[in-house]
Amino acid sequence: MRYVLATIVPIILIIYPCASHFYNKPQVTVVAQILDWIENIALRPNGDLLLSTIGTARIYSLNPSFKAEVVAQIHGVNSLFGITQVGHDVFAVAGGNLTDFVLYNDTMNLSILDFKARETKPVVRTVFEKLEYGPINGMTSLPDAKHIVLAADSMRGKILRMNTKTGHIEVAIEDKELAPSAGAPFPTGVNGLKIFRGYLYFTSTAHQTLNRVKIDNLGNRNGNYQVVCKFQAGFLPDDFVLDSHGNA
């Protein structure tokens, strides 16, 4: 059994080894217990949480006042990874096949969840499936074009640019800094992604770092990589969130 808490707590803890001071010490509260492995979280405009899952390819909706419920099932894959908002109450979610922690190539699926017509059960639309890239890990939307997302191809060391309206996909950034490294404790390169004030922030699980790089408004690299945080041995940075001040 895997609980939501098992996913949320490490996100809070992994930043501590790099912090010079803390603004506050968060109080952790269990809001739900879910039998699936929760991989990623997105926030809806109404305050509900959307939870993507590994192993079942389900999307849960969670209102902290009530229990979680399955609102969508993505067919053709067994796991869901990154999820990001691409319009008002519209979300993109990436899927693929994973067995025994091995990601299978040529299984990537990108789906759209549209809650505009139905508040509780989204209309699900497939953008593309069984693509040569991926499976995709973290995703984030471009601030000036929310329907275009940057997505982490963790195994190949690429950041993809995907248009969720047209289905067009291309490589935005490719670099050895994004790829898994030989002998790394976990063979996953670029992982979580977030954009803040013209910078793309990303974790590298293999290098055990949180990094950033300047990008243009289309997500192309426009500067040098900067290591924001080098984690202590034993920490495997994954997904993360930035607050309004840019704190991870």
Phi, psi and omega in degrees: 000133178239132183257159173304322181303325181294339177268321185287319185298314179300328179298324178287321189281329189293340181280337187303319182298344182254351187281133176277333174201164182244137176286326175197168177253110187293146174263124183266129180231133175285120179256341178195154173241123187235138185283350180263165177274112181278126183258315186214161187225140172227151182256125176278160178301333180275002178095351177288155177257139171255130186241122175268151187232149172259135177101335181231345181058035177262152169249122175260148168248134184229117166261120186306344179275348185225178179280161179283149177222149177284125179249347179202150174233124179266119185271154178092352177223161178251357183215147176240145186237250184294147176217135183211152180279131182240003178185180180294111182059032176234133187227147172254139178226136181261141179228169178185183179252132181224131176223127180052042178066018175254122178273132182263131178291162177061028178237010187289138179229136173238123183238154176251132174251114184247111182265001187296318183279326182229116187297324187254337180232109186287154166281128183254128179230135178272125177278311172201164180212156179053045180280156183291337179276167169082199006300150182281146178255251181289154177219151174210149182269147175289132184302324183266358179206080189299335182284352176255128184240149168262138186224141184270119169267092191292331184276330183259353179072042181232151168248119184266152173247122186234128177267113185284349177270318184262340184084002180290138181223140179206165178276122178271315181220134175223127185197151178297337178295340182264349187269161172297152179250148180298133178079007179293149181296337179215118189282058177229126181274238180303136190229265179286147181227140171210149177247134179211120175049050174083004178243141169266117176265138180210148173265149169241111181294319181296317181273352179058050183224157164249128189228171172211158177211141178291137178228161174271185186287355175254003177089010176281145179296136184222033181177187181269155176289140176234131176275115179279323184207131171253117186279156177292159177303137179101344178266133180240090184299140185227235179282157183205174177222151177249138176275185185293346178261358181089009176283136179271000000 
